[in-house]
């Protein structure tokens, strides 16, 4: 499951530097998450860091990118080997 940032985002700039996969970027109006890079911090942390730090709780699971823990782990490994 990749995460997504909803339009409740206040552009506070705290989530982007917390992402270990560089999946968060500034979109046209609010921050966005690249689903191909989001592992929900699997491989890095026990919980998604952006969700933990978001002051307005606007980072839910993206229903269009539902993935198992194993799939997220495989994505983490793929991202690490490409780095």
N, C-alpha and C positions, 0 to 999 in steps of 0.2 A: 504494500500500500504506500503509495507516495502521498505526501501531504500537499495541501494547497492553502493559499492565503485568500481569505474572503475580502469582500469590499468594505468590511469593517476596519481594515488596516488603516492605521493613522500615520504611516510612514515615519515611525519613530527611530528607524535605523538600527535597532538592537538585534534583529534576527540574522541579518546578512553575515556579519562577522562570526556568528556562532556556528554556522553550518560547516561541518568538516569536509563536505563534498562539494562545496562551492555551487550548490544547487539553487541558492536564493539570489535573485537579481532584481534590480529596479525595473519595473515594467513602465508602460506609458503613464499610469496614474498611481499604482500601488506596487508593492513588492510582489514578486511571483516566484514560484518554485518550478524548476525544470524536473519533471517526473522521471526522466531517464537518469538523473543524478541523485535523486532523493532515495535514501535507504532508511529513512526514519531514524538515522543515526546507528542502525545496526552495524556492528563491527567497530564502532567508536565509543558509544555510550549506551547505558541501559534505557534511556528515554530520549526522545527527540529534544534537542537543545532549544530549537526555535520555539517549540510549544511551551517549554519550561520558562522561557524568558519573556514571552509575548505579554505585554501589559493589558491587552484587550481580548485575549483568547480568540483570535481570529484564524487559527491554523488547524483545521480539522483534516481528517483523512479524505483524500480525493476519491470520490466514488467511481471515477472513470479509470482509476489505476489501482485496483485492489490486488495486492500481492501477499503471498504467505511470508512467514519469517524466513523460510528457506530461500525463497526467491530474492528477498531483500539481501540475504547473506551472499548469494551468488552475484548480485549486482555490486555489492561492496567489494567482493574479490575481483570482479572485472574492472571496476574503477581503480582499484589499487594497482593492478597489473599494467594499466594504461598510463599510470602516473610516472 
